[in-house]
Amino acid sequence: MKKIELNGLDATVYHEQLENGLSIYLVPYQDKNNYFITYATRFGSNDTIFKEKDKKKETVVPDGIAHFLEHKVFAQEDGSDPFAFYSKTGTGVNASTSFDNTQYVCYGNKNLLENLDYLLSFVDVPYFTDENVEKEKGIIKEEIKMYDDIPEWVLELELRKSLYHSLPIRVDIAGDVKSIDKIEKEDLYTCYQNFYQPKNMFLIVAGKMDVEEVLEVIKKREENRVNQKEVPKKKKYDEKDEVVSKEKKLKMKVELPKIGYAIKVNTKKLSIKDNFMIDTYLNMLLTLGFGMSSKFREEARREQLMSAFYFQKEAAEHFRSLVIMAESEHPEKFLERLKDEFNHLELKEEDFERMKKVWIASEVQMIDNVETTVDNLYDDILHYGKVFQNKLELIRKMDFATLQIMIEEIDFNQSSAVVISPVEEKKENEKNGKK
């Protein structure tokens, strides 16, 4: 077992890769009573076209199948319910699907070994039938319809459609009603057998534990589970640098106009080539330019240009999008100010150095939280393929000049804006048949 010391964080990660290919990461805490476990596969909503070994043609499955599969993994042949199993000891269990991964989690402060073993047992053994697949279609279609009425969800989806021509990140993670109708039991087994196999998965356990005992439980459960296939090659897309549309306007039931604005960045055109450092510098750009203490935020609040505001960075194949979400009574004026700020960023080196210290302090603080530690490790393993021993040092070595070069390399005119305005009351009443 490999021992990875996290420099400056007083924490150790134990890593072992089993013969079947499953990667295991264990983070023991002696001063905690709780634990958090995540079991993940590198299979998400983007992965609907892939090339299986020894097959001449690409395999194409319906949109939304990764999310559908996540739901059906909980189905057990004996009729038992994982949620009921965990609730007996007050243990939480959940799952989520993103663009490039699916994860199953459980967390609590009792029965670590038993709950870990059960998590592996139900994720590792699929049970799909024509009947339970058909039943799930109705549930997921209702879920999709519900999200279609949530303005924030619509705003994010429409913004991605405005940014990307071909990358599947422009498709809703859950698919749509038509794509869900196309999913069959055989599609689920195809995806499961290709992507839910040990060498395409990893497991993280953090909390109070005996490392050897936990490893023994995992090995016993995994000893008869072997790789059946080569992991398929996922489709590569030829995405343009240019956005699909500059501006899009919609109307929904909202109190105030909701605004989504994003810059599309081709990472291949940046001087920095390391993905972790690309993401770290882009996060710094957003934080300094639009964080709580930024000049833009202060001026926009003072001028009452917004009543809600947040930013995020999204990753796609060789692209990143710098996303701003806001509410404003004056969307046109707000967007004008936002575009001007992106095109004339004036960041200060002293703010840059101060934010580095804040980030380092935050890393030190977060390591004390079991769930946050798992989340951070999960992101690093999934997106960068490793555990960073020296993350604090990487932050310390960040250079203001490098950030300035990155800003010069980004074409901030490759942007999209989506505005959702309130439905006019008269038209809404006519739509509902009222006078």
TAHU-V936361 format. One record per backbone hydrogen bond with DSSP energy under -0.5 kcal/mol. CO is the residue of the C=O (numbers start at 0). NH is the residue of the N-H. If there is no record, write none. Layout:
co->CO nh->NH
co->CO nh->NH
This chain:
co->1 nh->3
co->1 nh->14
co->2 nh->4
co->3 nh->12
co->4 nh->6
co->5 nh->8
co->5 nh->9
co->5 nh->10
co->10 nh->5
co->12 nh->3
co->12 nh->14
co->13 nh->25
co->14 nh->1
co->15 nh->17
co->15 nh->23
co->17 nh->20
co->21 nh->17
co->22 nh->202
co->23 nh->15
co->24 nh->204
co->25 nh->13
co->25 nh->27
co->26 nh->206
co->33 nh->207
co->34 nh->107
co->35 nh->205
co->36 nh->105
co->37 nh->203
co->38 nh->103
co->39 nh->201
co->40 nh->42
co->40 nh->101
co->43 nh->46
co->45 nh->47
co->47 nh->60
co->48 nh->234
co->49 nh->51
co->49 nh->58
co->50 nh->232
co->51 nh->54
co->58 nh->49
co->61 nh->64
co->63 nh->67
co->64 nh->68
co->65 nh->69
co->66 nh->70
co->67 nh->71
co->68 nh->72
co->70 nh->73
co->71 nh->74
co->73 nh->81
co->75 nh->78
co->79 nh->81
co->80 nh->84
co->81 nh->85
co->82 nh->86
co->83 nh->87
co->84 nh->87
co->85 nh->88
co->85 nh->90
co->86 nh->89
co->91 nh->106
co->93 nh->104
co->95 nh->102
co->97 nh->44
co->98 nh->45
co->100 nh->97
co->101 nh->40
co->102 nh->95
co->103 nh->38
co->104 nh->93
co->105 nh->36
co->106 nh->91
co->107 nh->34
co->110 nh->114
co->111 nh->115
co->112 nh->116
co->113 nh->117
co->114 nh->118
co->115 nh->119
co->116 nh->120
co->117 nh->121
co->118 nh->122
co->119 nh->123
co->120 nh->124
co->123 nh->125
co->128 nh->132
co->129 nh->133
co->130 nh->134
co->131 nh->135
co->132 nh->136
co->133 nh->137
co->134 nh->138
co->135 nh->139
co->136 nh->140
co->137 nh->141
co->138 nh->142
co->139 nh->143
co->140 nh->144
co->141 nh->145
co->142 nh->146
co->143 nh->147
co->144 nh->148
co->145 nh->148
co->146 nh->149
co->148 nh->150
co->149 nh->152
co->149 nh->153
co->150 nh->154
co->151 nh->155
co->152 nh->156
co->153 nh->157
co->154 nh->158
co->155 nh->159
co->156 nh->160
co->157 nh->161
co->158 nh->162
co->159 nh->163
co->161 nh->243
co->161 nh->244
co->166 nh->169
co->167 nh->170
co->171 nh->174
co->172 nh->66
co->175 nh->179
co->176 nh->180
co->177 nh->181
co->178 nh->181
co->178 nh->182
co->179 nh->182
co->183 nh->186
co->183 nh->187
co->184 nh->188
co->185 nh->189
co->186 nh->190
co->187 nh->191
co->188 nh->192
co->189 nh->193
co->190 nh->194
co->190 nh->195
co->191 nh->195
co->194 nh->196
co->196 nh->199
co->197 nh->200
co->199 nh->41
co->200 nh->22
co->201 nh->39
co->202 nh->24
co->203 nh->37
co->204 nh->26
co->205 nh->35
co->206 nh->28
co->206 nh->208
co->208 nh->210
co->209 nh->213
co->210 nh->214
co->211 nh->215
co->212 nh->216
co->213 nh->217
co->214 nh->218
co->215 nh->219
co->216 nh->220
co->217 nh->221
co->218 nh->222
co->221 nh->224
co->223 nh->225
co->231 nh->233
co->232 nh->50
co->236 nh->238
co->245 nh->416
co->247 nh->418
co->249 nh->420
co->251 nh->253
co->251 nh->422
co->256 nh->327
co->257 nh->419
co->258 nh->325
co->259 nh->417
co->260 nh->323
co->261 nh->415
co->262 nh->264
co->262 nh->321
co->263 nh->265
co->264 nh->266
co->264 nh->319
co->265 nh->268
co->266 nh->269
co->273 nh->277
co->274 nh->278
co->275 nh->279
co->276 nh->280
co->277 nh->281
co->278 nh->282
co->279 nh->283
co->280 nh->284
co->281 nh->285
co->282 nh->286
co->283 nh->287
co->284 nh->288
co->285 nh->289
co->286 nh->290
co->290 nh->293
co->293 nh->297
co->294 nh->298
co->295 nh->299
co->296 nh->300
co->297 nh->301
co->298 nh->302
co->299 nh->304
co->299 nh->305
co->300 nh->303
co->307 nh->326
co->309 nh->324
co->311 nh->322
co->313 nh->320
co->315 nh->318
co->317 nh->266
co->317 nh->267
co->318 nh->315
co->319 nh->264
co->320 nh->313
co->320 nh->322
co->321 nh->262
co->322 nh->311
co->323 nh->260
co->324 nh->309
co->325 nh->258
co->326 nh->306
co->326 nh->307
co->327 nh->256
co->329 nh->333
co->330 nh->334
co->331 nh->335
co->332 nh->336
co->333 nh->337
co->334 nh->338
co->335 nh->339
co->336 nh->340
co->337 nh->341
co->338 nh->342
co->339 nh->343
co->340 nh->343
co->341 nh->344
co->344 nh->346
co->347 nh->351
co->348 nh->352
co->349 nh->353
co->350 nh->354
co->351 nh->355
co->352 nh->356
co->353 nh->357
co->354 nh->358
co->355 nh->359
co->356 nh->360
co->357 nh->361
co->358 nh->362
co->359 nh->363
co->360 nh->364
co->361 nh->365
co->362 nh->366
co->364 nh->367
co->365 nh->368
co->367 nh->369
co->368 nh->372
co->369 nh->373
co->370 nh->374
co->371 nh->375
co->372 nh->376
co->373 nh->377
co->374 nh->378
co->375 nh->379
co->376 nh->380
co->377 nh->381
co->378 nh->382
co->379 nh->383
co->379 nh->384
co->379 nh->385
co->380 nh->384
co->385 nh->387
co->386 nh->388
co->387 nh->390
co->388 nh->6
co->389 nh->393
co->390 nh->394
co->391 nh->395
co->392 nh->396
co->394 nh->397
co->398 nh->402
co->399 nh->403
co->400 nh->404
co->401 nh->405
co->402 nh->406
co->403 nh->407
co->404 nh->408
co->405 nh->409
co->409 nh->411
co->410 nh->413
co->412 nh->414
co->413 nh->263
co->415 nh->261
co->416 nh->247
co->417 nh->259
co->418 nh->249
co->418 nh->420
co->419 nh->257
co->420 nh->251
co->423 nh->427
co->424 nh->428
co->425 nh->429
co->426 nh->430
co->427 nh->431
co->428 nh->433
co->429 nh->432
